[in-house]
């Protein structure tokens, strides 16, 4: 989970994730939205991929990035559980009430 929080620490990477909520986008489309070099954007994409937050698919020489929703969901649920919010905490409360 540390890799995920490390990836989320940078505002550009959070904005990339926000942009991908609406569906897949090419590396070029994403990069054009930022005033940084293409190698810098490639490093951001690599960090997000290493954390499992995005997936890249080569489509005819163009990389299309999409959100890896299962990882995003797992991270959110784990984080909420640590805070005692949601199903994880409800299950623990029910267990405590029955014992």
C-alpha positions in Angstrom: 0.0 0.0 0.0 3.0 2.3 0.5 3.6 2.4 -3.3 0.0 3.6 -3.8 0.3 6.4 -1.3 3.7 7.3 -2.8 2.1 7.5 -6.2 -0.8 9.5 -4.9 1.5 12.0 -3.2 2.1 14.0 -6.4 -0.7 16.3 -7.7 0.1 15.6 -11.3 -0.5 11.9 -10.7 -3.7 12.5 -8.9 -4.9 14.7 -11.8 -4.0 11.9 -14.2 -6.2 9.5 -12.2 -9.0 12.1 -12.2 -8.7 12.4 -16.0 -9.0 8.6 -16.4 -12.2 8.4 -14.4 -14.1 9.2 -17.7 -12.4 6.3 -19.6 -9.1 5.5 -21.2 -6.9 8.1 -22.7 -3.7 8.0 -24.8 -0.4 8.9 -23.2 -0.3 11.9 -25.6 -3.8 13.1 -24.5 -2.8 12.9 -20.9 0.6 14.5 -21.5 -0.9 17.4 -23.4 -2.9 18.4 -20.4 0.3 19.3 -18.4 3.1 21.7 -19.0 5.9 19.3 -18.3 8.2 17.3 -20.6 7.1 13.9 -22.1 9.9 12.1 -20.1 8.5 13.6 -16.9 5.0 12.4 -17.8 6.4 9.0 -18.6 7.9 8.9 -15.1 4.5 9.8 -13.6 2.9 7.0 -15.7 5.5 4.5 -14.6 4.9 5.4 -10.9 1.2 5.0 -11.3 1.6 1.7 -13.1 4.1 0.4 -10.5 1.5 1.1 -7.8 -1.1 -0.8 -9.9 -3.4 2.3 -10.2 -3.3 2.4 -14.0 -2.8 -0.1 -16.8 -1.3 0.7 -20.2 -2.2 -1.1 -23.4 -0.3 -0.7 -26.6 -2.8 -0.1 -29.4 -1.0 0.2 -32.7 2.0 2.0 -31.3 -0.1 4.2 -29.0 -0.3 3.5 -25.3 -3.8 3.9 -23.9 -4.0 4.2 -20.1 -7.0 3.1 -18.0 -7.7 3.1 -14.3 -7.2 -0.2 -12.6 -10.4 0.1 -10.6 -9.9 -3.1 -8.6 -6.7 -1.8 -7.1 -8.2 1.6 -6.5 -11.2 0.0 -4.8 -9.0 -2.3 -2.7 -6.9 0.7 -1.5 -9.9 2.8 -0.6 -11.5 -0.1 1.3 -8.3 -0.8 3.2 -7.8 2.8 4.1 -11.4 3.1 5.3 -10.9 0.0 7.3 -7.9 1.5 9.0 -9.9 4.5 9.9 -12.8 2.4 11.2 -15.2 3.5 8.4 -17.4 1.2 6.3 -18.0 -2.5 6.1 -14.8 -3.6 7.8 -15.6 -1.6 10.9 -19.2 -2.7 10.9 -18.2 -6.3 10.8 -15.8 -5.8 13.7 -18.5 -4.0 15.7 -21.0 -6.8 15.0 -18.4 -9.4 16.1 -17.7 -7.5 19.3 -21.4 -7.2 20.0 -22.0 -10.9 19.7 -19.1 -11.9 22.1 
